[in-house]
Amino acid sequence: NKVRQHQIGNKSSYLVYGTAWKKDDTSRLVAQAIKEGFRHIDTACQPKHYNEAGVGDGWTKAAKDLGLSREDLFLQTKFTAIGGQDPNNVPYDPAASLEDQVKTSLEVSLRNLQ
């Protein structure tokens, strides 16, 4: 498998830290990953498998401790269609148009990730 390289300013990130299924440990584990050198963090606006607010908390704590700025990190989120969501915890209106679902999902992610 070919490793993908991501540009962050003039820096490159080769490894991506995935945050699915971390639940209540998300904040601590994201902070630890950043302190260990990860600069690319993957999440999704999908409460069924991801704790985006925990990602936001973890990266901001690590950045403060390490003197990093937001520009030093690559935070990646994704829209998840209704079929991949927990029907009891959907971050957007399932009856809305797809365009509005995506827009709301992005707004929720931006709030979660700070």
HELIX and SHEET records of a PDB file:
HELIX    1   1 LYS A   23  ASP A   25  5                                   3    
HELIX    2   2 THR A   26  LYS A   35  1                                  10    
HELIX    3   3 GLU A   52  LEU A   66  1                                  15    
HELIX    4   4 ARG A   70  ASP A   72  5                                   3    
HELIX    5   5 ILE A   82  GLY A   84  5                                   3    
HELIX    6   6 LEU A   98  LEU A  113  1                                  16    
SHEET    1   A 2 HIS A   6  ILE A   8  0                                        
SHEET    2   A 2 LYS A  11  SER A  13 -1                                        
SHEET    1   B 3 VAL A  16  GLY A  18  0                                        
SHEET    2   B 3 HIS A  40  ASP A  42  1                                        
SHEET    3   B 3 PHE A  74  GLN A  76  1                                        
END                                                                             
